[in-house]
Amino acid sequence: MLGGSPTGEVAARYGASRQTLHSRRRRFEQEGMPGLLDRSRRPRNSPTRLSAEAEAEICELRRRPPRWGARRISHELARRGLEPAPSRATVHRVLSRNGLVRVREQRYPRKYRRWQREAPMHLWQMDLVGGVPLADGRECRTVAGIDDHSRFVVIASVVAVPGARAVCSAFTAAMRRCGVPFEVLTDNGKQFTGRHTRPQPVEVLFERICRENGITQRLAEPGSPTTTGKIERFHRTLREEFLDHVVPFESLAAAQEGIDGRVHAYNHQRPHQALDMVTPVGLFRPHTPVRRNDEPPEQTLDEPELSVEVVEVPVLPPQGTAVECDVRVPPSGEITLGTGRQRVGIHQALAGRTLTVWANHRSVRFLLDGHLVTTVPSRLRPEDIAYLTMRYGARPAGAEPAPAALPRTGSGTAVLAAGEPVEVDRKVLRDGILCLAGGRHQVGFALAGRTVTLRLDGRLVHAIADDALRGTGPRPVPADRLGQIRGARTATSPLPLRPCRPGPSGPSGRCMRAAVS
């Protein structure tokens, strides 16, 4: 340029802009060769630069427990009136510059699908957390529950023994205060579900409370703690900010008082980052009025008030009464009641279905959707009836759904009066054969797949289907073996007088007589 070359040609030759060449020329003319050296581009003054006092306060907030992150520190400085409040990025740069942030690389990066219910009281997450020490050396656990939408802690009950009754008592007490949620999400602990109980699945008390209160129970997949991530994150907060810094409590009541105080601060004072720094109480709307502070409750809820009828822990029925309970048929089809005294075989086609059991000291009936499946003599003792109440949530039964089974002696043989008719239900196989007392008898292809009632009266057997007499033939079972027929019961209804019409729609009496003769 100084030799007379055009500025544009020199800029193209050295890959620089025209503005850079003009500025370097002026600096060379004023300072000589030192003016061509690179200089710092830092501005001479920074009016918005963070002050040393503010930077020191950021470091102090980071060092003091609880160890807040950049977003929480920025929020706290704004609440304390610092103007202008530093942004989250500014606070993070200050922490990094002072060595207060440790960068940890995740070895196996994971991608989580975040989800949240659209309104409060739609879903509660529940779990148990330990680490509550007592002065006598015991370590108690806390039954905790959190609302999925608002992160409001609805349950925080300290229990010495984390059994089913303690969990259910805390759950029902929370429903009295806040109302009944629509859904509840838990892990697969034995306090919450009996789905994985061996040798057969059962319904535990928590499942019964959910069923009778209309609550949809959801279970996390085994080995997937992130499904209940909100309650797990609350457990971490409770440990890091409270339980790790306390001395053993004098008693269980003192531990509960300490947990209650911490939970109140969590719900009413501690801003939550997932809620855009809003406290959980600002978003929680229960189904019933609750007292949030010392002020009387106000009817300012967005949702209408619901009448809460919480199912309590069941009471044992009086001795000698019948009970009802629901059981799930295992894949093997063998159902065990009581302490193993009563074993009943159900067809494997009903595996996975829920049957209603009606039981007393004489008979045990199994019903599917109100229809009788089978009736067997009862071998249950009074203590077994009480066991059904405790394990399966049995309730006092209503009227007998079907005739009682035949009374039996100690050897298992039924007691029959002379000439007393008995009835038994059997299902006809696909080839038109039914099984009775160890024998196979042909009844006709038209009844294949249907259940037929056989009435053994005197020396005859009558086949009844759809309240119509399908056929009559000689009794295929000797009189001394009538008491050994499985599922036999006393005949209480009279013999239908209307026979079925012979034809393609049903078997004729001739066919039945020929089959059992």
C-alpha positions in Angstrom: 0.0 0.0 0.0 2.8 2.4 0.9 4.5 1.4 -2.4 1.5 2.5 -4.4 -0.4 -0.8 -4.8 -4.2 -0.6 -4.6 -5.8 -1.5 -1.3 -8.1 -4.1 -2.8 -5.3 -5.8 -4.5 -3.2 -6.1 -1.3 -6.2 -7.3 0.6 -6.9 -10.1 -1.9 -3.2 -11.0 -2.0 -2.9 -11.5 1.8 -6.5 -12.6 2.6 -7.4 -9.6 4.8 -10.2 -7.1 4.7 -9.9 -3.6 3.4 -10.8 -2.2 6.9 -8.0 -4.2 8.6 -5.5 -2.8 6.1 -6.6 0.8 6.7 -6.4 0.4 10.5 -3.0 -1.2 10.4 -1.7 1.6 8.1 -2.9 4.3 10.5 -1.3 2.5 13.5 2.0 2.2 11.5 2.0 5.8 10.6 1.5 6.8 14.3 3.6 4.1 16.2 5.8 2.5 13.6 6.6 -1.2 13.7 5.2 -1.8 17.2 1.8 -0.6 15.9 1.5 -3.7 13.7 1.6 -6.2 16.6 -1.7 -8.0 17.7 -3.5 -6.3 20.6 -6.2 -7.4 23.0 -9.7 -6.9 21.9 -11.1 -6.6 25.4 -13.1 -3.4 25.9 -11.5 -0.6 28.0 -14.5 -0.6 30.4 -17.4 -3.0 31.2 -20.3 -1.2 32.9 -22.3 -4.5 33.4 -19.4 -6.5 34.7 -20.3 -8.6 37.9 -18.8 -7.0 41.0 -16.3 -8.7 43.2 -18.8 -8.7 46.1 -21.4 -10.5 44.0 -18.9 -13.0 42.7 -17.8 -13.7 46.3 -21.4 -14.2 47.4 -22.0 -16.7 44.5 -19.0 -18.8 45.7 -20.2 -18.6 49.3 -23.7 -19.8 48.4 -22.1 -22.7 46.5 -19.9 -23.8 49.3 -22.6 -23.7 52.0 -24.9 -26.7 52.3 -27.1 -27.4 50.5 -24.9 -27.2 47.5 -27.1 -25.2 45.1 -26.6 -25.2 41.4 -26.3 -22.2 39.1 -30.0 -21.8 38.5 -30.9 -21.9 42.2 -28.1 -19.4 43.1 -29.4 -17.0 40.4 -32.9 -17.3 41.7 -31.7 -16.7 45.3 -29.7 -13.6 44.4 -32.8 -12.2 42.7 -34.9 -12.8 45.8 -32.3 -11.0 47.9 -32.6 -7.9 45.8 -29.4 -8.0 43.8 -29.8 -5.7 40.8 -29.2 -6.7 38.1 -29.4 -10.3 39.1 -26.8 -12.5 37.2 -28.1 -15.0 34.8 -27.7 -18.7 35.1 -24.9 -18.7 32.5 -23.0 -16.0 34.4 -23.3 -17.9 37.7 -22.0 -21.0 36.0 -19.0 -19.2 34.5 -18.2 -17.8 38.0 -18.4 -21.3 39.5 -16.2 -22.8 36.7 -13.7 -20.0 37.0 -13.3 -20.6 40.7 -13.1 -24.4 40.5 -16.5 -25.1 42.1 -17.9 -27.1 39.3 -16.6 -30.6 38.6 -17.3 -31.7 35.0 -18.3 -35.4 35.0 -18.5 -37.3 31.8 -21.3 -39.9 31.7 -19.8 -43.2 30.5 -23.1 -44.4 29.0 -25.2 -41.4 28.0 -28.9 -42.1 28.3 -31.9 -40.4 26.8 -34.9 -40.1 29.1 -38.4 -39.5 28.1 -39.8 -36.9 30.5 -43.5 -36.9 31.3 -45.8 -35.2 33.7 -49.6 -35.3 34.4 -51.5 -32.3 33.2 -53.2 -31.5 36.5 -52.7 -32.2 40.3 -54.3 -35.3 41.9 -54.2 -37.2 38.7 -51.2 -39.3 39.8 -49.3 -40.0 43.0 -45.9 -41.6 43.1 -45.2 -43.7 46.3 -42.1 -45.4 47.6 -40.2 -46.2 50.8 -36.9 -44.6 51.9 -34.6 -45.5 54.8 -32.0 -43.6 56.7 -34.0 -42.3 59.7 -31.8 -43.1 62.8 -33.1 -43.5 66.3 -31.2 -43.2 69.6 -31.8 -46.8 70.5 -29.9 -48.0 67.3 -32.9 -48.7 65.1 -33.2 -47.3 61.6 -36.7 -46.4 60.6 -38.1 -45.9 57.1 -40.3 -43.2 55.6 -43.4 -43.9 53.5 -43.3 -41.1 51.0 -45.7 -40.0 48.3 -45.6 -37.0 45.9 -48.1 -35.5 43.5 -46.8 -36.0 39.9 -47.9 -32.6 38.6 -47.1 -30.2 41.4 -44.3 -32.1 43.2 -46.3 -31.6 46.4 -45.4 -34.2 49.1 -48.7 -35.7 50.2 -47.3 -38.6 52.3 -44.3 -38.5 54.7 -44.9 -41.0 57.5 -42.1 -42.5 59.6 -42.6 -46.2 60.4 -40.6 -48.6 62.5 -41.7 -51.7 60.5 -42.4 -51.0 56.8 -45.2 -53.6 56.5 -48.3 -53.6 54.5 -50.5 -52.2 57.3 -48.1 -49.3 58.0 -48.0 -48.3 54.3 -51.8 -48.6 53.9 -52.4 -46.6 57.0 -50.2 -43.7 55.7 -51.9 -44.0 52.3 -55.5 -43.8 53.7 -54.5 -40.9 56.1 -53.2 -38.9 53.1 -56.4 -39.6 51.2 -58.5 -38.2 54.1 -56.4 -35.0 54.0 -56.1 -34.4 50.2 -58.7 -36.7 48.6 -58.6 -39.8 46.4 -56.2 -39.6 43.4 -57.1 -41.0 40.1 -53.9 -43.1 39.8 -51.0 -44.2 41.9 -47.6 -45.3 40.7 -45.3 -47.6 42.7 -42.5 -50.1 42.2 -43.0 -53.8 42.6 -42.5 -54.0 46.4 -44.4 -56.6 48.3 -46.2 -53.8 50.2 -47.7 -52.5 47.0 -48.5 -55.6 44.9 -48.9 -59.4 45.2 -48.4 -59.9 41.5 -45.0 -61.6 41.9 -45.9 -63.6 45.0 -45.0 -67.3 44.8 -46.4 -69.9 44.4 -49.4 -67.9 43.1 -50.3 -64.2 42.7 -52.5 -62.6 45.4 -54.2 -59.3 46.0 -52.5 -57.5 48.9 -54.1 -54.9 51.1 -52.8 -51.9 49.1 -54.3 -53.3 45.9 -57.6 -53.8 47.5 -57.7 -50.2 48.8 -57.0 -49.0 45.3 -59.6 -51.3 43.8 -62.4 -50.3 46.2 -61.6 -46.6 45.9 -61.6 -46.6 42.1 -57.8 -45.8 41.9 -55.9 -47.1 38.9 -52.7 -48.8 40.2 -49.7 -48.6 37.9 -46.5 -50.5 38.5 -43.0 -49.6 37.2 -41.1 -52.2 35.2 -38.7 -54.2 37.3 -35.2 -52.6 37.2 -36.5 -49.2 36.0 -36.2 -46.7 38.8 -36.5 -43.8 36.4 -40.2 -44.5 36.0 -40.7 -43.3 39.6 -38.1 -40.6 39.2 -40.0 -37.8 41.0 -40.3 -39.7 44.3 -36.7 -41.0 43.9 -35.5 -37.4 43.4 -37.4 -36.3 46.6 -35.6 -39.1 48.5 -32.2 -37.8 47.4 -33.2 -34.2 48.4 -34.4 -35.4 51.8 -31.1 -37.3 52.4 -28.7 -34.6 51.2 -30.4 -31.7 52.8 -31.7 -33.2 56.0 -31.0 -36.8 57.0 -27.3 -36.7 56.3 -26.9 -33.8 58.8 -29.0 -34.9 61.8 -28.2 -36.8 64.9 -30.3 -39.8 65.9 -33.8 -38.9 67.0 -34.9 -39.7 70.6 -38.1 -41.4 69.5 -40.3 -42.2 66.6 -42.5 -39.2 67.4 -39.4 -36.9 67.3 -38.4 -38.3 64.0 -41.9 -37.7 62.6 -41.8 -34.1 63.9 -38.5 -33.5 62.1 -39.7 -35.0 58.8 -42.9 -33.0 59.0 -41.0 -29.7 59.4 -38.7 -30.5 56.5 -41.6 -31.5 54.3 -43.5 -28.3 55.1 -40.5 -26.3 54.0 -40.2 -28.4 50.9 -43.9 -27.8 50.0 -44.2 -24.1 51.0 -40.8 -22.5 50.9 -38.4 -24.3 48.6 -38.7 -23.3 44.9 -38.7 -26.2 42.5 -36.6 -26.0 39.3 -38.9 -28.3 37.4 -41.8 -25.9 38.2 -39.9 -22.9 36.9 -38.9 -21.9 40.5 -42.4 -22.1 41.9 -43.1 -23.8 45.2 -45.2 -27.0 45.0 -48.0 -25.5 47.1 -48.6 -22.9 44.4 -49.7 -25.6 42.0 -51.3 -28.3 44.2 -55.1 -28.4 44.2 -56.5 -31.2 46.5 -59.9 -32.8 46.1 -60.8 -31.7 49.6 -60.0 -28.5 51.5 -56.7 -28.7 53.4 -55.1 -26.4 55.9 -51.9 -25.1 54.4 -50.8 -22.7 57.1 -52.3 -21.5 60.3 -55.1 -19.8 58.4 -58.5 -21.4 58.0 -59.0 -23.1 54.7 -60.7 -21.1 51.9 -62.9 -22.5 49.2 -60.8 -21.4 46.3 -60.1 -24.7 44.7 -60.3 -25.1 41.0 -61.8 -28.6 41.2 -65.1 -29.4 43.0 -65.0 -31.0 46.4 -65.4 -34.7 46.5 -66.7 -36.9 49.3 -63.9 -39.2 50.2 -64.7 -42.7 51.5 -61.5 -44.4 52.2 -61.4 -48.2 52.6 -59.9 -49.0 55.9 -57.9 -52.1 57.1 -60.3 -55.0 57.1 -61.8 -56.4 60.3 -61.8 -60.1 60.9 -65.4 -61.6 60.4 -67.1 -63.3 63.2 -66.3 -67.0 63.6 -68.5 -69.3 61.6 -69.6 -66.8 59.0 -69.0 -67.1 55.3 -66.5 -64.8 53.5 -65.8 -63.7 49.9 -62.5 -62.8 48.3 -61.0 -62.5 44.8 -58.2 -64.7 43.6 -56.3 -64.9 40.4 -56.0 -68.3 38.6 -52.3 -69.2 38.2 -51.0 -70.8 35.0 -51.1 -74.2 36.6 -54.8 -73.8 37.4 -54.2 -75.0 41.1 -55.5 -72.5 43.7 -54.4 -72.8 47.3 -56.5 -71.3 50.0 -55.7 -70.8 53.6 -52.4 -72.2 54.9 -52.4 -74.9 52.2 -55.2 -76.9 53.6 -57.6 -76.3 50.7 -56.3 -76.9 47.1 -58.7 -76.7 44.2 -57.9 -77.4 40.5 -59.4 -74.9 38.0 -59.3 -75.5 34.2 -56.2 -73.9 32.7 -58.3 -72.1 30.2 -59.2 -69.7 33.1 -55.5 -68.9 33.9 -55.0 -65.2 34.6 -58.7 -64.6 35.2 -60.0 -63.4 38.6 -62.5 -65.6 40.4 -64.7 -64.8 43.4 -64.4 -67.3 46.2 -67.4 -67.9 48.5 -66.2 -70.0 51.5 -67.5 -71.2 54.8 -66.9 -74.3 57.0 -69.0 -76.5 54.6 -68.5 -75.4 51.0 -66.1 -73.4 48.8 -67.6 -72.0 45.6 -65.7 -70.4 42.7 -67.6 -67.9 40.6 -66.6 -66.1 37.4 -68.6 -62.9 36.7 -71.4 -64.2 38.9 -71.5 -67.6 37.3 -70.6 -70.7 39.3 -67.5 -72.5 38.1 -67.2 -75.2 40.6 -68.2 -76.2 44.2 -66.0 -78.3 46.5 -66.3 -79.3 50.1 -64.6 -77.0 52.5 -61.6 -78.1 54.5 -61.1 -74.6 56.0 -60.9 -74.1 59.7 -61.7 -70.8 61.5 -58.1 -69.8 61.5 -58.0 -70.4 57.7 -61.0 -68.1 57.3 -59.1 -65.4 59.3 -56.1 -66.0 57.0 -58.2 -65.4 53.9 -59.2 -62.1 55.5 -55.7 -61.0 56.2 -54.0 -62.2 52.9 -56.7 -61.9 50.3 -58.8 -59.1 51.8 -61.8 -61.3 52.3 -65.0 -59.6 53.2 -68.3 -60.9 54.8 -70.2 -62.9 52.2 -73.7 -62.5 51.0 -76.3 -65.1 50.3 -75.1 -68.5 49.1 -74.6 -68.4 45.3 -75.3 -72.1 44.8 -76.4 -75.2 46.7 -73.9 -76.3 49.3 -71.6 -79.2 48.7 -72.3 -82.5 50.3 -71.1 -82.8 53.9 -68.2 -85.2 54.3 -66.6 -87.4 56.9 -63.1 -87.2 58.1 -62.0 -89.6 55.4 -63.4 -87.4 52.7 -66.5 -89.5 51.8 -69.8 -87.6 51.4 -72.7 -88.3 53.8 -75.8 -89.1 51.7 -79.3 -89.8 53.0 -81.1 -92.8 51.6 -82.5 -91.9 48.2 -81.2 -88.3 48.3 -80.6 -87.0 44.7 -77.4 -85.2 44.0 -76.3 -82.9 41.2 -73.0 -82.3 39.6 -71.9 -80.0 36.7 -69.6 -81.2 34.0 -68.3 -79.6 30.8 -68.8 -81.6 27.6 -65.6 -82.0 25.6 -65.3 -81.3 21.9 -66.0 -84.9 21.0 -69.3 -84.9 23.0 -67.8 -86.8 25.9 -67.9 -85.8 29.6 -66.0 -87.3 32.5 -67.8 -88.5 35.6 -66.3 -90.6 38.5 -63.3 -91.7 36.4 -65.4 -92.8 33.4 -66.0 -91.2 30.0 -69.6 -91.0 28.8 -70.9 -89.9 25.4 -73.7 -87.2 25.5 -73.8 -86.0 22.0 -71.8 -83.5 19.8 -74.6 -80.9 20.0 -73.6 -80.2 23.6 -69.8 -80.0 22.9 -68.2 -77.1 24.8 -71.2 -76.5 27.1 -71.8 -77.2 30.8 -74.3 -79.9 31.6 -75.9 -80.6 35.0 -76.2 -84.3 35.8 -78.9 -85.2 38.3 -78.3 -88.6 39.9 -81.6 -89.7 41.3 -82.1 -93.3 42.4 -81.1 -95.6 39.6 -81.3 -92.9 36.9 -79.2 -90.0 35.6 -80.8 -87.0 34.0 -78.9 -84.6 31.8 -80.1 -80.9 32.1 -79.0 -78.0 30.0 -80.7 -74.6 29.6 -83.3 -75.6 32.2 -84.5 -78.4 29.9 -84.3 -82.1 30.2 -81.9 -83.4 27.6 -82.1 -87.1 28.3 -82.4 -89.8 30.9 -80.5 -93.0 31.3 -79.3 -95.6 33.8 -77.0 -94.3 36.5 -73.4 -95.0 35.5 -72.0 -94.7 39.0 -72.6 -97.3 41.7 -74.4 -96.2 44.8 -71.3 -96.6 47.0 -69.3 -94.2 44.9 -71.8 -91.3 44.8 -70.1 -89.8 47.8 -66.7 -89.7 46.0 -67.9 -87.6 43.0 -66.0 -84.4 42.8 -68.2 -81.3 43.0 -71.4 -83.1 43.9 -74.0 -81.1 45.8 -77.5 -81.6 47.2 -80.2 -81.3 44.6 -82.5 -78.5 45.6 -84.5 -77.8 42.4 -87.1 -80.1 41.0 -86.4 -82.1 37.8 -87.5 -80.1 34.7 -90.6 -81.6 33.2 -90.1 -80.1 29.7 -87.9 -82.3 27.6 -85.9 -80.9 24.7 -87.1 -81.3 21.2 -85.3 -84.1 19.3 -83.6 -82.8 16.2 -80.4 -81.3 14.9 -80.4 -78.6 17.6 -80.0 -81.0 20.5 -79.5 -84.7 21.4 -82.5 -86.9 21.7 -83.4 -89.0 24.8 -82.5 -92.1 22.9 -79.0 -90.8 22.4 -78.6 -90.0 26.1 -79.9 -93.4 27.1 -77.6 -95.1 24.7 -74.7 -93.1 26.0 -75.0 -93.9 29.7 -76.3 -97.4 29.5 
